[in-house]
Amino acid sequence: MQKKTVMAGILCLCCATVLVSCKPADGQDEASSDAFTASMAAEVRPIDSLKVSAKLADGSAVALTWSKVSRAASYTVLRSENGGTDWETLKKLSSSKTSFQDDTAQLGTDYYYKIQAACEYSRTDLFAYSANEMPDTVEAECEIYTGVGGAFWDDAVTKNKQETLGTTMLQYSFGADGKESAEPEGVEIYRGTSENDLKVLKRGIVKDVSCADYDFGKAYADTDVKQGKSYYYKVRAYAMMNGKEVYGDWSPVIRIRAAEPDGVYTMRLVREPDSYRNNVIVALTSADNKNGVLTLSAGVLSGKLTMKYLVTKDYFTQQSLVKSSGKPKKKPSVQQMKLRVDRYSTDGRYYSAVTGDIVLKAQQTVYLELAPTVSTDKLLPFTDLDRAKVTFNVKYNEGSHPLMLDLKKSKALLENPAQ
């Protein structure tokens, strides 16, 4: 019993010695505490974030890489095929790994990948961070499409007017709604004169077709177009994957009118209607030597010209007083009348009946005799009109355009329809 007591006394003495040695000297309590805190803070590392990216490897394989997490004890690779709702564990890796290749991925599939880093924390971390600042796992996600992205037309194609005669410039891009996807190796462009009848216009490997003027992977110049003619286009990309061609989704079909010169025309009033003649003769001239070919269709000339006119206030008042017994309407309104071309002439002297289309080339003139389609309609003298405009559809080169003849101002305007 005496021996145990001695040992206990020695143990107590040792403990007292340790406690005394840890106690700072008088006046040094605050300085020692600050030094200790600074020493601990110097060893504290920030909690790592995790970043992951995916790229297509050989065939449909997906290569994943991620940033190293210093506190990671291991990494787990997970995959989802339904947008991240359900996850499948692919592999658990050691903390030294920062990459993984998924060789089981299939072509043409949207995949979501998640990397989870299981973390371990040091005693210093426990001192520096609260429990909610030290997650058990740090994770990050990415997505990829194991195929070729779909095709999209650039706004420049769908909104801008084509400017270069004989050429239609197509601009497009490829993508998978922001996801990583295969780089297009080749492009197919289809063209037709109707939306439902498109045939291959150009097909080729991007690097073989691209040139200094345009990049086939982003643009193509269709140089086999007729002025003013409308064409329909669609485009898609493809790439060689697992030894076969894999295609992306088609672009929407778009309609583009080929460029054409601005038709410059003038009109001169040759004869006005009067009490004896219920018709008017105008001279239409193709005024620019760069003008295209203007075709006046016999079917339109037979009675599909529309004249919109507005009578003068004086004429309106007189007619209203007669018809309404002294109670005229407040103001005249625009009225319209259907006209036809009865006869035409190329020299202004000899007129012939219209039996076919009338073709007007650059710097030529044609004389048109206009009369009401309905025999009971009457053309008023132009002195009784404030406005008189005749509009009808014509063919300019290969495109259809409205042609407006202003009978009051003696002007002609070939209008450009919307694309």
For each residue, the residues with C-beta under 8 A, 3 or more apart:
1: 4 5
2: 5 6
3: 6 7
4: 1 7 8
5: 1 2 8 9
6: 2 3 9 10
7: 3 4 10 11
8: 4 5 11 12
9: 5 6 12 13
10: 6 7 13 14
11: 7 8 14 15
12: 8 9 15 16
13: 9 10 16 17
14: 10 11 17 18
15: 11 12 18 19
16: 12 13 19 20
17: 13 14 20 21
18: 14 15 21 22
19: 15 16 22 23
20: 16 17 23
21: 17 18
22: 18 19
23: 19 20
24: 28 29 32
25: 28
26:
27:
28: 24 25 31 32
29: 24 32 33
30: 33 34
31: 28 34 35
32: 24 28 29 35 36
33: 29 30 36 37
34: 30 31 37 38
35: 31 32 38 39
36: 32 33 39 40
37: 33 34 40 41
38: 34 35 41 42
39: 35 36 42 43
40: 36 37 43 44 124 127 128
41: 37 38 44 128
42: 38 39
43: 39 40 124
44: 40 41 124 125 127 128
45: 70 71 125
46:
47: 71 129 133 134 135 138
48: 67 68 69 70 71 72 117 138
49: 67 138 140
50: 66 67 69 115 117 138 139 140
51: 66 67 140
52: 64 65 66 67 113 114 115 140 141 142
53: 64 65 66 142 180
54: 62 63 64 111 113 142 143 144 180
55: 62 63 65 144 180
56: 60 61 62 63 144 146 180 181 182
57: 61 62 63 101
58: 61
59: 107 241 242
60: 56 105 106 107 109 146 241 242
61: 56 57 58 101 102 103 105
62: 54 55 56 57 101 102 105 111 113 144 146
63: 54 55 56 57 99 100 101 102
64: 52 53 54 77 99 100 101 102 113 115 142
65: 52 53 55 98 99
66: 50 51 52 53 75 98 99 115 140
67: 48 49 50 51 52 98
68: 48 72 98
69: 48 50 72 75 95 117 119 138
70: 45 48
71: 45 47 48 117 119 120 121 125
72: 48 68 69 75 95 117 118 119 120 138
73: 95 118 119 120
74: 92 93 94 95 117 118
75: 66 69 72 92 93 94 95 97 98 115 116 117 118
76: 89 91 92 93 115 116 118
77: 64 89 90 91 92 93 100 102 113 114 115
78: 87 88 89 90 113 114 115 116
79: 87 88 90 102 111 112 113 114
80: 83 84 85 86 87 88 111 112 113 114
81: 86 109 110 111 112
82: 85 86
83: 80 110 112
84: 80 87 112 114 141
85: 80 82
86: 80 81 82
87: 78 79 80 84 114
88: 78 79 80
89: 76 77 78 92
90: 77 78 79 100 102 104
91: 76 77 100
92: 74 75 76 77 89
93: 74 75 76 77 97 100
94: 74 75 97
95: 69 72 73 74 75
96:
97: 75 93 94 100
98: 65 66 67 68 75
99: 63 64 65 66
100: 63 64 77 90 91 93 97
101: 57 61 62 63 64
102: 61 62 63 64 77 79 90 105 111 113
103: 61
104: 90
105: 60 61 62 102 109 111 146
106: 60 109 146
107: 59 60 146 147 241 242 246
108: 145 146 147 246
109: 60 81 105 106 145 146 147
110: 81 83 143 144 145 179
111: 54 62 79 80 81 102 105 143 144 145 146
112: 79 80 81 83 84 141 142 143
113: 52 54 62 64 77 78 79 80 102 141 142 143 144
114: 52 77 78 79 80 84 87 139 140 141
115: 50 52 64 66 75 76 77 78 139 140 141
116: 75 76 78 137 138 139
117: 48 50 69 71 72 74 75 137 138 139
118: 72 73 74 75 76 136 137
119: 69 71 72 73 134 135 136 137 138
120: 71 72 73
121: 71 125 126 129 134
122: 125 126
123: 126 127
124: 40 43 44 127 128
125: 44 45 71 121 122 128 129 134
126: 121 122 123 129 134
127: 40 44 123 124
128: 40 41 44 124 125
129: 47 121 125 126 133 134
130: 133 134
131: 134
132:
133: 47 129 130
134: 47 119 121 125 126 129 130 131
135: 47 119 138
136: 118 119
137: 116 117 118 119
138: 47 48 49 50 69 72 116 117 119 135
139: 50 114 115 116 117
140: 49 50 51 52 66 114 115
141: 52 84 112 113 114 115
142: 52 53 54 64 112 113 180
143: 54 110 111 112 113 179 180
144: 54 55 56 62 110 111 113 179 180 181
145: 108 109 110 111 149 176 179 180 181 182
146: 56 60 62 105 106 107 108 109 111 181 182
147: 107 108 109 176 181 182 241 246 248
148: 174 181 182 184 237 238 239 246 247 248
149: 145 174 175 176 181 182 184 237 248 249
150: 174 175 176 236 248 249 250 251
151: 172 173 174 234 235 236 237 248 249 250 251
152: 172 173 174 175 251
153: 157 158 170 171 172 235 251 252 254
154: 157 158 171 172 173
155: 158 159 160
156: 159 160 171
157: 153 154 160 169 170 171 172 254 256
158: 153 154 155 254 419
159: 155 156 419
160: 155 156 157
161: 259 416 419
162: 167 168 169 256 257 258 259
163: 259
164: 167 169 259
165: 227 259 260 261
166: 223 225 227 258 259
167: 162 164 221 222 223 225 258 259
168: 162 221 222 225 231 256 258 259
169: 157 162 164 214 219 220 221 222
170: 153 157 189 219 220 221 222 233 235 256
171: 153 154 156 157 218 219
172: 151 152 153 154 157 218 219 220 235 251
173: 151 152 154 218
174: 148 149 150 151 152 181 184 217 237 248
175: 149 150 152 178 181
176: 145 147 149 150 179 180 181
177:
178: 175
179: 110 143 144 145 176
180: 53 54 55 56 142 143 144 145 176
181: 56 144 145 146 147 148 149 174 175 176 248
182: 56 145 146 147 148 149 239 241 246
183: 239
184: 148 149 174 187 206 217 237 238 239 248
185: 205 206 237 238 239 240
186: 203 204 205 206 237 238 239 245
187: 184 202 203 204 206 209 216 217 220 235 236 237 238
188: 200 202 203 235 236 237 238 247
189: 170 200 201 202 203 220 222 233 234 235
190: 198 199 200 201 233 234 235
191: 198 199 201 222 231 232 233
192: 195 196 197 198 199 231 232
193: 197 229 230 231 232
194: 197 232
195: 192 198 232 253 255
196: 192
197: 192 193 194
198: 190 191 192 195 232 233 234 253
199: 190 191 192
200: 188 189 190 203
201: 189 190 191 222 233
202: 187 188 189 209 220
203: 186 187 188 189 200
204: 186 187 208 209 216
205: 185 186 208 209
206: 184 185 186 187 209 210 215 216 217
207: 210
208: 204 205
209: 187 202 204 205 206 216 220
210: 206 207 214 215 216 217
211: 214 216
212:
213: 221
214: 169 210 211 218 219 220 221
215: 206 210 218 219
216: 187 204 206 209 210 211 219 220
217: 174 184 187 206 210 237
218: 171 172 173 214 215
219: 169 170 171 172 214 215 216
220: 169 170 172 187 189 202 209 214 216
221: 167 168 169 170 213 214
222: 167 168 169 170 189 191 201 225 231 233
223: 166 167
224:
225: 166 167 168 222 229 231 258
226: 229 258 397 398
227: 165 166 258 259 260 261 292 397 398 399
228: 257 258 259 260 292 396 397 398 399 401
229: 193 225 226 257 258 397 398 399
230: 193 255 256 257 258 398 399
231: 168 191 192 193 222 225 255 256 258
232: 191 192 193 194 195 198 253 254 255 256
233: 170 189 190 191 198 201 222 253 254 256
234: 151 189 190 198 250 251 252 253 254
235: 151 153 170 172 187 188 189 190 250 251
236: 150 151 187 188 247 248 249 250 251
237: 148 149 151 174 184 185 186 187 188 217 247 248
238: 148 184 185 186 187 188 245 246 247 248
239: 148 182 183 184 185 186 245 246
240: 185 243 244 245 246
241: 59 60 107 147 182 244 246
242: 59 60 107 246
243: 240
244: 240 241
245: 186 238 239 240
246: 107 108 147 148 182 238 239 240 241 242
247: 148 188 236 237 238
248: 147 148 149 150 151 174 181 184 236 237 238
249: 149 150 151 236
250: 150 151 234 235 236
251: 150 151 152 153 172 234 235 236 254
252: 153 234
253: 195 198 232 233 234
254: 153 157 158 232 233 234 251
255: 195 230 231 232 419
256: 157 162 168 170 230 231 232 233 419
257: 162 228 229 230 260 399 419
258: 162 166 167 168 225 226 227 228 229 230 231 398 399
259: 161 162 163 164 165 166 167 168 227 228
260: 165 227 228 257 263 292 396 397 398 399
261: 165 227 288 290 291 292
262: 414
263: 260 286 288 291 292 294 396 401 414
264: 286 287 288 291 414
265: 284 285 286 287 291 294 403 412 413 414
266: 284 285 287 411 412
267: 282 283 284 285 405 406 410 411 412
268: 282 283 285 410
269: 272 280 281 282 382 407 410
270: 281 282 283 348 367
271: 277 279 280 281
272: 269 280 381 382
273: 277 278 279 280 379 380 381 382
274: 277 381
275:
276:
277: 271 273 274
278: 273 371 372 378 379
279: 271 273 342 369 370 371 379
280: 269 271 272 273 369 370 371 379 407
281: 269 270 271 367 368 369 370
282: 267 268 269 270 367 368 370 405 407
283: 267 268 270 348 365 366 367 368
284: 265 266 267 360 365 366 367 368 405 412
285: 265 266 267 268 363 364 365
286: 263 264 265 291 294 360 361 362 363 364 365
287: 264 265 266 291 363
288: 261 263 264 291 362 363
289: 362 363
290: 261 362
291: 261 263 264 265 286 287 288 294 361 362 363
292: 227 228 260 261 263 362 396 397
293: 359 360 361 396 397
294: 263 265 286 291 359 360 361 394 395 396 403 414
295: 357 358 359 360 394 395 396
296: 300 301 341 357 358 359 360 366 394
297: 300 301 357 393 394 395
298: 301 302 354 355 356 357 358
299: 302 304
300: 296 297 304 305 392 393 394
301: 296 297 298 304 305 340 341 354 358 392
302: 298 299 340 341 354
303: 338 339 340 373
304: 299 300 301 338 340 392 393
305: 300 301 338 339 340 341 370 390 391 392
306: 336 337 338 339 390 391 392
307: 336 337 338 339 370 388 389 390 391 407
308: 334 335 336 387 388 389 391
309: 334 335 336 337 380 385 387 388 389
310: 332 333 334 335 385 386 387 388
311: 315 316 319 332 335 380 384 385 386
312: 315 316 332 383 384 385 386
313: 316 317 331 332 386
314: 317 318
315: 311 312 318 319 332 380 384 385
316: 311 312 313 319 320 328 329 331 332
317: 313 314 320 321 328
318: 314 315 321 322
319: 311 315 316 322 323
320: 316 317 323 324 327 328 329
321: 317 318 324 325 326 328
322: 318 319
323: 319 320
324: 320 321 327 328 329
325: 321
326: 321
327: 320 324
328: 316 317 320 321 324
329: 316 320 324 332
330:
331: 313 316
332: 310 311 312 313 315 316 329
333: 310
334: 308 309 310 387
335: 308 309 310 311
336: 306 307 308 309
337: 306 307 309 372 373 374 377 379
338: 303 304 305 306 307 372 373 374 377
339: 303 305 306 307 370 371 372 373 390
340: 301 302 303 304 305 370 371 372 373
341: 296 301 302 305 344 354 368 369 370
342: 279 353 354 369 370 371
343: 351 352 353 354 369
344: 341 351 352 354 358 366 367 368 369
345: 348 349 350 351 352 366 367
346: 364 365 366 367
347: 350 367
348: 270 283 345 365 367
349: 345
350: 345 347
351: 343 344 345 367 369
352: 343 344 345 355
353: 342 343
354: 298 301 302 341 342 343 344 358
355: 298 352
356: 298
357: 295 296 297 298
358: 295 296 298 301 344 354 366
359: 293 294 295 296
360: 284 286 293 294 295 296 364 365 366
361: 286 291 293 294 364
362: 286 288 289 290 291 292
363: 285 286 287 288 289 291
364: 285 286 346 360 361
365: 283 284 285 286 346 348 360
366: 283 284 296 344 345 346 358 360
367: 270 281 282 283 284 344 345 346 347 348 351
368: 281 282 283 284 341 344
369: 279 280 281 341 342 343 344 351
370: 279 280 281 282 305 307 339 340 341 342 390
371: 278 279 280 339 340 342 379
372: 278 337 338 339 340 375 376 377 378 379
373: 303 337 338 339 340 377
374: 337 338 377
375: 372
376: 372
377: 337 338 372 373 374
378: 278 372
379: 273 278 279 280 337 371 372
380: 273 309 311 315 384 385
381: 272 273 274 384 385
382: 269 272 273 385 388 407 408
383: 312
384: 311 312 315 380 381
385: 309 310 311 312 315 380 381 382 388 408
386: 310 311 312 313 408
387: 308 309 310 334 408
388: 307 308 309 310 382 385 406 407 408
389: 307 308 309 404 405 406 407 408
390: 305 306 307 339 370 404 405 407
391: 305 306 307 308 402 403 404 405
392: 300 301 304 305 306 402 403
393: 297 300 304 400 401 402 403
394: 294 295 296 297 300 400 401 402 403 414
395: 294 295 297 398 399 400 401
396: 228 260 263 292 293 294 295 399 400 401 414
397: 226 227 228 229 260 292 293
398: 226 227 228 229 230 258 260 395
399: 227 228 229 230 257 258 260 395 396 417
400: 393 394 395 396 417
401: 228 263 393 394 395 396 414 415 416 417
402: 391 392 393 394 414 415 417
403: 265 294 391 392 393 394 412 413 414 415
404: 389 390 391 412 413 415
405: 267 282 284 389 390 391 411 412
406: 267 388 389 409 410 411 412 413
407: 269 280 282 307 382 388 389 390 410
408: 382 385 386 387 388 389
409: 406
410: 267 268 269 406 407
411: 266 267 405 406
412: 265 266 267 284 403 404 405 406
413: 265 403 404 406
414: 262 263 264 265 294 394 396 401 402 403
415: 401 402 403 404
416: 161 401
417: 399 400 401 402
418:
419: 158 159 161 255 256 257
